[in-house]
Amino acid sequence: MTNKSEYEIYLTKTRDTLRVGDTLTIGIPTSDLGFIYIYQSGQPVLNTLSDKKVVVDKLKTYGTKKSGFKMYAHFKGYGLVPVLIDYDTALELGEIKNPKIKLTKEQAISKLKETKELLDLGVITQADYDKLKSELTPLILN
């Protein structure tokens, strides 16, 4: 990968492929300020983007030889400026949902406990917690 190179297909750290035209589902923000690894014009996007589906319109690397390069997925945002997703980090931390990965019962329980802690700390809303709980409950009970 070179500085600011564009790609049609990207092999992720989890060994899945991401392509221009793929639809991603936004997950839960990792901060009370919004999403840390999804941003527009250098600012984190707000948590109102949770559970929205977005279409990748560009895959592009950014970085330097010294700091290294990262792959970013772009999608059309508000106005003319695209929204950038630090894809691998956002996926790892749950800011992007990976539809190809099914959680185990233990992972679902752990994720629910972690989310409850975020709720108790005031980082996420009750609605965010309830939505995730309704998604995880079938995995936990089966």
Residue pairs with C-beta under 8 A, 6 or more apart in sequence:
1 61
1 69
1 71
2 61
2 69
3 61
3 62
3 63
3 64
3 69
4 60
4 61
4 62
5 60
5 61
6 58
6 59
6 60
7 20
7 59
7 60
7 61
7 71
8 19
8 20
8 59
9 17
9 18
9 19
9 20
9 59
10 17
10 18
10 19
10 59
10 71
10 73
10 87
11 17
12 18
12 71
12 87
12 88
12 91
13 88
13 92
14 88
14 91
14 98
14 101
16 98
16 100
18 56
18 59
18 73
18 87
19 56
19 59
20 56
20 57
20 58
20 59
21 55
21 56
21 57
22 55
22 56
23 53
23 54
23 55
23 56
24 53
24 54
24 55
24 56
24 73
24 75
24 85
24 96
24 97
25 51
25 52
25 53
25 54
25 96
25 97
25 99
26 35
26 38
26 49
26 50
26 51
26 52
26 53
26 54
26 95
26 96
26 97
27 50
27 51
27 90
27 94
27 95
27 96
27 97
28 47
28 50
28 94
28 95
28 115
28 118
28 124
28 128
28 132
29 35
29 36
29 44
29 47
29 50
29 95
29 124
30 36
30 37
30 93
30 94
30 95
31 44
31 123
32 122
32 123
32 124
33 44
34 44
34 45
34 46
34 47
34 49
35 44
35 45
35 46
35 47
35 49
35 90
35 95
36 44
36 93
36 95
37 85
37 86
37 89
37 90
37 93
37 95
38 44
38 45
38 49
38 83
38 84
38 85
38 86
38 90
38 95
38 96
39 45
39 83
39 84
40 77
40 78
40 81
40 82
40 83
40 84
41 81
45 77
45 83
47 124
47 125
47 128
50 128
50 131
51 131
54 75
54 76
54 83
55 75
55 76
56 73
56 74
56 75
57 74
57 75
57 76
57 82
58 73
58 74
58 82
59 71
59 72
59 73
59 74
60 71
60 72
60 74
61 69
61 70
61 71
61 72
62 69
62 70
62 72
63 69
63 70
70 86
70 88
70 89
71 87
71 88
72 84
72 85
72 86
72 87
73 84
73 85
73 87
74 82
74 83
74 84
74 85
75 82
75 83
75 85
76 82
76 83
77 83
85 95
85 96
87 96
89 95
90 96
91 98
94 111
102 139
103 111
103 136
103 139
104 139
105 139
105 140
105 142
108 136
108 139
108 140
109 136
109 140
111 132
111 136
112 132
112 133
112 136
112 140
115 124
115 128
115 129
115 132
115 133
116 129
118 124
118 129
119 125
119 126
119 128
119 129
